[in-house]
Amino acid sequence: MVAGGATKDARVDQLRIFRGDAPLWSGSQLQAQIARGATLDQLGMKAGDRIQVPSKPDPESKWRITGLIVTSFAAAVGILALTR
């Protein structure tokens, strides 16, 4: 990976290249090509091909959502208590 490389959230091990809906490259074959420094031309890529790099799940997102729900509920209870 060059030109900035992958982000910390990228799952490079699950990188896939698609042409239309069909996978063109994936798995260990693609990893081997990347390791040897293959170019886009050497991979046979054309305009319109898609490179898909899945991201790792964010473990903190569950806590953020839970916090929003609890905060919203507490705010609603507080407003009801103040208006009575």
C-alpha positions in Angstrom: 0.0 0.0 0.0 1.4 3.3 -1.0 0.1 6.9 -1.3 -0.9 7.3 2.3 -1.7 3.7 2.9 -4.8 2.2 4.6 -6.4 3.8 7.6 -6.4 2.1 11.0 -10.0 1.0 10.5 -9.4 -0.7 7.1 -9.6 -4.5 6.9 -7.0 -4.9 4.2 -7.1 -8.7 4.7 -10.7 -8.5 3.3 -9.9 -6.3 0.3 -11.8 -7.2 -2.9 -11.9 -5.9 -6.4 -15.2 -6.1 -8.4 -16.1 -5.7 -12.1 -19.8 -5.1 -12.0 -21.2 -7.5 -9.5 -18.6 -10.2 -10.1 -15.4 -10.4 -7.9 -12.3 -9.9 -10.0 -9.7 -10.3 -7.2 -10.0 -11.3 -3.6 -8.5 -13.3 -0.8 -5.0 -14.7 -0.8 -4.5 -14.3 -4.5 -5.1 -10.5 -4.2 -2.9 -10.3 -1.1 -0.1 -12.0 -2.9 -0.4 -9.6 -5.8 -0.3 -6.6 -3.4 2.7 -8.1 -1.6 4.7 -8.4 -4.9 3.7 -4.8 -5.8 1.4 -5.5 -8.7 0.1 -2.4 -10.6 -3.5 -1.8 -11.6 -2.5 -2.7 -15.2 -1.0 -6.0 -14.0 -4.2 -6.8 -12.1 -6.1 -6.2 -15.3 -8.2 -3.5 -13.8 -10.3 -1.2 -16.1 -12.2 2.0 -15.6 -15.4 1.3 -13.6 -13.9 -1.5 -11.5 -14.5 -1.1 -7.7 -12.1 -1.6 -4.9 -13.9 -2.5 -1.7 -12.1 -2.2 1.6 -14.3 -3.2 4.5 -13.9 -1.4 7.8 -13.5 -2.9 11.2 -16.5 -2.6 13.5 -16.5 0.3 15.9 -16.8 -1.1 19.4 -17.5 2.4 20.8 -20.6 2.9 18.6 -22.7 0.7 20.8 -21.8 2.8 23.8 -22.5 6.1 21.9 -26.0 4.9 20.9 -26.7 3.6 24.4 -25.6 7.0 25.8 -27.9 8.9 23.4 -30.8 6.7 24.4 -30.2 7.1 28.1 -29.6 10.8 27.8 -32.8 11.3 25.8 -34.8 9.3 28.3 -33.3 11.3 31.2 -34.1 14.6 29.5 -37.7 13.5 28.9 -38.1 12.5 32.5 -36.5 15.8 33.7 -38.8 17.9 31.5 -41.9 16.0 32.8 -40.7 16.4 36.4 -40.2 20.2 35.9 -43.6 20.7 34.3 -45.6 19.1 37.0 
